[in-house]
Amino acid sequence: MSEFSAEWLALRERYDLHARDSSVLKAVIDACKDKPKLHIIDLGCGTGSTLRALAPRLTAEQDWRFVDHDRTLLARAVESAAALQVRATAVTADLNREIEAVLQDTADLLTTSALLDLVSDEWLDRFADCVSARGMPVYAALSYDGRIDISPAHPADEAIVNALNQHQRSDKGFGRALGPLAETSAISKFMQRGFSVVQGPADWIASGEDAAFQNAIVQGWAAAARETGTLAMQDVENWLAFRQDEIALGRASLRVGHVDFFAVPPSAV
C-alpha cells in the first residue's frame, strides 16, 4: 500500500484522530477562540484529515487553504470542507521547491500532519524561517518518533524496527529525511526562534480488532526492511508471516510513537 494512497489515508484516519494529543489540540483551540475569522493553511493536507479533526472544534468562521502535490487528494479535501460548510481553496505545489512561495502570505494558523518526519533538516530550517518571518502559529501533528511496542515478541523485531528507522531516513523528496528525529529537531528550531511550544504523545494504538490496520502496517514495515537490504529476505518473510498469523488470530497489538506540537511565535505569546 502506498504511503500516500487515499486508501491508506482513509484506513489510518480513525487511528490518527484517536492519537492526536488532547492537550496540544486544546492549546490550538484556545489560541483561536477569540478570533471571529480564521485563515488556515494546511500543508500536505492529503484528503483533509486535519480539517476533519480541527474544524468542528473551532467556533470562528474558517477559510482553509489546502496545499498538496496530489490533485486527487486535494479534491477530496475540498469535498470534506464543503460537507462541513467551510470555505476552502486548493493549491497544487511541490513543498520541497516551493515552500517559500506557498508561505508567501501569512495565516492565523498553519497546520500539517504526518509531514515533518519526511523532510530534511535543511528543509525544516527553511520552513521555520518562513513561519517565523510571518509570525504564524504552527500545529504539527503525528510526527513519527521511532518508538514501537509490538506484541507478541519475535526474535527479528529489533532488526525490523532498525531497518524501518533506517528507511525512514531515506530521501522522501525533501533531501535525506529526519524520520524519527524530526519532532525533536523541529521543536528545537522553533524554540531557537523564540516560539513557545506545547507538545504531547500522539501514539497509534491497535489491538486484536484492528486487523486491517495492523496488516497494512506490518506489510509496510516488511517492504521497508526489504528495501534497506539489512536483513536476509527469508528472515523478513518469516517475520511477516508470524505477524500476519498473530493478527489473524486476534492476538497481536502494537503502539507506534508519534508526537504532536503547537508552536506559538513570540509576538503572539
C-alpha positions in Angstrom: 0.0 0.0 0.0 1.4 3.4 -1.0 2.4 5.7 1.9 0.2 8.4 0.4 -2.6 6.5 -1.2 -6.2 7.6 -0.5 -6.9 4.0 0.8 -4.1 4.1 3.3 -5.1 7.6 4.5 -8.7 6.5 4.9 -7.6 3.4 6.9 -5.3 5.3 9.2 -7.6 8.3 9.9 -9.5 6.8 12.8 -6.2 5.9 14.5 -4.8 9.4 13.7 -7.8 11.0 15.2 -7.7 9.0 18.4 -3.9 9.5 18.6 -4.0 13.3 18.5 -2.8 14.7 21.8 -5.8 16.4 23.6 -3.6 19.0 25.4 -2.0 20.1 22.2 -5.3 20.2 20.5 -6.8 22.3 23.4 -3.9 24.7 23.1 -4.7 25.2 19.4 -8.4 25.7 20.1 -7.7 28.1 22.9 -5.4 30.2 20.8 -8.1 30.5 18.1 -11.2 31.1 20.3 -11.2 34.9 20.3 -10.8 35.2 16.6 -14.0 35.9 14.6 -12.4 34.6 11.4 -9.5 32.2 10.8 -7.3 31.8 7.7 -5.7 28.4 7.9 -3.0 26.9 5.7 -2.8 23.1 5.7 0.5 21.8 4.3 0.5 18.3 2.8 -3.2 18.2 3.5 -3.9 14.8 2.0 -7.7 14.2 1.9 -8.2 16.7 4.7 -7.8 14.8 7.9 -6.6 17.9 9.9 -9.7 19.8 8.7 -12.0 17.0 9.9 -10.2 16.8 13.2 -10.0 20.5 13.9 -12.7 22.4 12.0 -15.7 21.2 14.1 -13.9 22.3 17.3 -13.4 25.9 16.1 -16.1 28.5 16.6 -14.7 31.1 14.2 -15.6 31.4 10.6 -12.9 29.5 8.7 -11.2 29.8 5.4 -8.8 26.9 4.7 -6.1 26.8 2.1 -5.1 23.2 1.2 -1.7 22.6 -0.2 -0.5 19.3 -1.6 1.2 17.9 -4.7 -1.7 15.4 -5.4 -4.7 16.8 -7.2 -6.9 13.8 -6.4 -6.2 14.1 -2.6 -6.8 17.9 -2.8 -10.2 17.4 -4.4 -11.2 15.1 -1.6 -10.1 17.7 1.0 -12.2 20.4 -0.7 -15.2 18.0 -0.7 -14.7 17.5 3.0 -14.6 21.3 3.6 -17.9 21.6 1.6 -19.5 18.9 3.7 -18.5 20.9 6.8 -19.7 24.1 5.3 -16.2 25.6 5.5 -14.7 27.7 2.7 -11.6 26.2 1.1 -9.2 26.6 -1.8 -6.8 24.1 -3.2 -3.2 24.8 -4.2 -1.1 22.2 -6.0 2.6 22.7 -5.1 5.9 20.9 -4.7 6.5 21.6 -1.0 10.2 21.0 -1.4 10.9 23.5 -4.1 8.1 25.9 -3.4 7.7 26.2 0.3 8.7 29.8 0.4 6.2 30.7 -2.3 3.5 28.7 -0.6 4.1 30.6 2.7 4.4 34.0 1.0 1.1 35.1 2.5 0.5 34.9 6.3 -2.2 33.0 8.0 -3.8 32.8 11.5 -2.7 29.2 11.8 -0.5 26.8 9.8 -1.3 23.1 10.2 0.3 19.9 9.0 0.0 16.2 9.8 2.4 13.3 9.2 4.7 15.5 7.1 7.7 16.6 9.2 9.2 13.1 9.6 9.5 13.1 5.7 11.6 16.2 5.4 15.3 17.1 5.8 16.9 19.2 8.4 17.7 21.8 5.8 14.0 21.9 4.7 13.0 22.4 8.4 15.3 25.4 8.6 13.6 26.9 5.5 10.2 26.2 6.9 10.9 27.6 10.4 12.4 30.7 8.8 9.3 31.3 6.7 6.9 30.7 9.6 9.0 32.9 11.9 9.2 35.8 9.5 5.4 35.8 9.2 4.6 35.2 12.9 2.4 32.2 12.2 1.5 29.6 14.9 2.1 26.0 13.8 0.1 22.9 14.7 2.1 19.9 13.6 0.6 16.6 14.3 1.5 12.9 14.1 5.3 13.0 13.5 6.8 9.5 13.9 9.4 9.5 16.7 10.8 5.9 16.5 9.0 4.4 19.5 7.5 1.0 18.7 6.0 -1.6 21.0 4.7 -4.7 19.3 3.3 -7.9 20.8 3.7 -10.9 20.8 7.5 -10.6 20.5 9.5 -12.1 17.6 13.3 -12.5 17.5 13.5 -10.3 14.4 11.5 -7.4 15.9 14.5 -5.3 16.7 16.2 -5.8 13.3 12.9 -4.9 11.5 12.4 -1.7 13.6 16.1 -0.7 12.9 15.6 -1.3 9.2 12.3 0.7 9.3 14.0 3.6 11.0 16.9 3.5 8.5 14.3 3.6 5.7 12.5 6.5 7.4 15.7 8.5 7.0 15.9 8.0 3.2 15.1 10.7 0.8 11.3 11.2 0.6 11.5 14.1 -1.9 12.9 16.7 0.5 16.5 15.5 0.9 17.6 13.0 3.5 14.6 12.7 5.8 14.9 13.2 9.5 12.5 10.4 10.2 12.3 9.7 14.0 14.5 12.8 14.7 12.0 15.2 13.1 10.0 16.2 16.1 13.0 16.9 18.3 14.6 18.9 15.5 11.5 20.9 14.6 10.7 21.8 18.2 14.3 22.9 18.8 14.3 25.1 15.7 11.1 26.8 16.7 12.3 27.4 20.3 15.5 28.8 19.0 13.4 31.4 17.1 11.6 32.4 20.2 8.4 30.2 19.8 6.7 28.7 22.8 5.9 25.0 22.3 3.3 22.7 23.7 3.9 19.0 22.9 2.5 15.6 23.7 2.5 12.0 22.6 0.2 11.0 19.7 0.6 7.3 19.5 -1.2 4.9 17.2 -2.6 2.1 19.3 -4.0 -1.1 17.8 -5.2 -4.4 19.2 -6.9 -7.6 18.2 -9.9 -6.0 16.5 -7.7 -3.8 14.3 -6.6 -6.4 11.9 -6.7 -4.4 8.6 -4.7 -1.5 10.2 -2.1 -3.8 11.7 -1.8 -5.8 8.5 -1.2 -2.6 6.5 1.5 -1.5 9.0 3.5 -4.8 9.1 3.3 -5.1 5.4 4.7 -1.6 5.1 7.5 -2.4 7.6 8.4 -5.6 5.8 8.6 -3.6 2.5 10.9 -1.1 4.1 13.1 -3.8 5.5 13.4 -5.4 2.1 14.4 -2.1 0.5 17.2 -1.5 3.0 18.7 -4.9 2.4 19.9 -5.1 6.0 18.1 -8.4 6.6 18.0 -11.6 4.7 14.8 -11.8 2.6 13.8 -15.1 4.3 14.1 -13.5 7.7 11.8 -10.7 6.6 9.3 -13.1 5.1 9.3 -15.3 8.3 8.8 -12.3 10.4 5.9 -11.0 8.3 4.2 -14.5 8.2 4.4 -14.6 12.0 2.9 -11.2 12.4 0.1 -11.9 9.9 -0.7 -15.2 11.7 -0.9 -13.4 15.1 -3.1 -10.7 13.6 -5.4 -13.3 12.1 -5.7 -15.0 15.5 -6.5 -11.7 17.2 -3.5 -11.9 19.5 -1.5 -9.0 18.1 -1.2 -5.5 19.4 1.1 -2.5 18.7 1.9 1.0 19.7 3.7 3.3 17.3 5.0 6.5 18.7 4.2 9.9 17.3 4.3 13.4 18.7 2.1 16.5 18.3 3.2 20.0 19.0 1.8 23.6 18.8 4.4 26.3 18.3 3.4 29.9 19.0 5.5 32.8 17.8 6.8 35.3 20.4 4.6 38.1 19.0 1.5 36.0 20.0 2.6 34.8 23.4 
